[in-house]
Amino acid sequence: MKIRSAFLIVSLTFLFLRPAGAALVWEQKEADLHPALTDKTAVAHFKYKNTGDKPVKITSVHASCGCTTAALAKDTVAPEESGEIVATFTIGDRSGVQTKTITVRTDDQPEQATILKLKATIPQLLQVAPVFLFWSAKDALTPKVITVGVGADYAVDKINVTSTDKSIETEVVPVPDKKEFRVIVKPTESGRPINASLKIEPVLKADAHKPYYANVRIDSRAKPPPQ
Amino acid sequence: MRFSLVRQLLLLLGLAFLPAIGQAVYYRNSTSWAQPPVDSAPVSLAQAESWGGTVLWLDARSDEQFARRHIPGALQLNEDRWDDLLRAMLLQWSPDRRLVVYCSRETCHASHEVAERLRKEAGLTNVYVLQGGWEEWETAHR
């Protein structure tokens, strides 16, 4: 009976023991970021503490993409010392939910990397689809439509669309009962290759937003618009 | 005696499952980090090179990495400057071109993300992701 009890106690002890040698203890390994519409970057702080009795050296910090940098104040962490890795995610022209990882290796557990996870939900004022319209040699130059949706958290009553090529005319039509616009794109000229850019801007009181773009390409052999 | 041991083993297994179940419930709405990127029509280097001049190489790495070295003739297309770079890329595009996107290595997701945006947002077809990425090309052309 005593042997069996000892067996049970030892087993339970092993069951609830923390992994051996885990000297660096992380306050959190996941960051959930919600940058504002005008933010250029999103920054996460991953704090750690050396709870072991020996110094730990952080041998490498590697981000999963070039859009994320991870800064480390010092690479050797003394016992009971705390520190942090500051991860900066460059938003650029990204949209939606972005997940990036940072892989951290230490000399106490070189084979077991710590994966830090950064999730950034990038707000999107407008959603433009498609961002590319193409009229090939086989196509007649009939109008095509771009849909511009307004993000759930925003109110946009009007958008402006301007073309870099004056032969491309556009008409904006709000979709009733939907937070959406239809941009009708009408080529008016044929016989020459056309590469144009359409700049799509919401009309807002606040000026702090970036424009959106769609691209138009027309093959010089595309057929003239029907009369 | 044997029955008692089996009972203890079952008890231990049950206890081991408790934290696992708790974690599964707690993180049920979390993102699956282990989830691989969307299947982006992978293509081997040999296959892509066999397509010759129809290939348009697209470099999804950072500006700095591109400036250091890139596949000859490759165009830059990353999400840091998506709008500007997409516009420049579309000037070189034609319907018969095959777009092969690469980033730094196998574990890099940027090429998959760029390929996905080209398909979904620009409606382009013939979009592939280079297996092994830049490292594969660099090793083969040393």
Interface residues (C-beta under 8 A of the other chain):
Chain A: R4 F7 L8 S11 L12 L15 E30 S64 C65 G66 C67 T90 G92 D93 R94 V97 T99 T101 I115 K117 K119 V128 A129 P130 V131 F132 F134 S136 N195 S197 Y212 Y213 N215 R217
Chain B: S4 L5 Q8 L11 L12 L15 A16 S30 T31 W33 R61 S62 E64 Q65 N78 E79 D80 R81 W82 D83 L86 R87 L90 L91 W93 P95 C103 S104 T107 C108 H109 A110 E121 A122 G123 L124
